[in-house]
């Protein structure tokens, strides 16, 4: 965990030092390309794992259930927070 934290902090420091350089305007495009390459390599490693491929049906079902439950929980929690803190209350006369 410490190496990840140090990489993030060093990126912040370097970013603050070079933010006025014109080459940094391409940072967003470069990050998008790198994320696409990381996702491709992740898919490649999953596709070459025989155990994952043979159990893909069960893993997919578990992933669907977890994703659906997480989304439903987030929506319900957001609705509760909205009602509790952000909805305008009726003014009593």
N, C-alpha and C positions, 0 to 999 in steps of 0.2 A: 504494500500500500504506500509506503514511503517513496519508492521510486516513481510511482504514478504522480503523487503529490508534487515531487520535485520537478518532474517534467512539466506539469501544468504551471507551476510557479515560474520556472525558467522561461516558458513560452510567454507568460504575461510580462516578464521583465524585458525580454527581447522585443516583444511587440510594442511595448511603451517606448523603447529606445529607437525603433525604426519606423514609427508610425507616420513620420513626415516624408519618408522616401516614396517616390512615385511608383515603385515596383510593387508596393503592398496592395495596390488596387486590384491585383489579380489573385489575391489570397482566397477570396470566396470561390472562384472557379477552380483553383487548385485543390481546395478542400473538397469540393464536390466530386472531382475526379478521383481523389484518393479514397473517399468514402465508397464510391462505386467499385473501385478496385478491391477494397477490403470486403465488401459484400460479395463480390464475385469469388474471391478466394475462400470466403466462408462457405459459399455454396459448393465450391469445388471440393473442399474438405468433407462436407456432409455427403456429397455424391459419391465420394470414394470410400466412405465408411460403410462396409457391408452390414454391420449390425444395425446402423441407423436405417438403411434402405429396407432391410427385411422387416423391421418393426415400425416403418413409417406410418402405417395406418393407425396404430395405437398411439404413437407419439403425436400424430396430427390431431387425433381426437382429444387427447389430454391437453394439447396446446390450445385447441379451440375452446374447450371448457374453461381453462384458466383465463384465456383472453376475454371470453364473454363475461365471466364472473368479475374480473378486474374492471372491465368497462362499465358493467352495471353498478358495481360498487362505487366507482368514481362518479357516475351520473347521479346516483342517489345521494352521495355525500355532497356534491356540488349543489344539488337542489336544496338540501338541508341548510347548507351554509348561506345560500342566497336568501332563503326564507328567514333565516335567523338574523342575518346581519345586513342585508342589502335591500330587502323589500321595504318600500315606503309604507309606514303604518298609517292607518286611517286616523285622521285627527278627530279627537272627541270634542264635541261642542259643549 
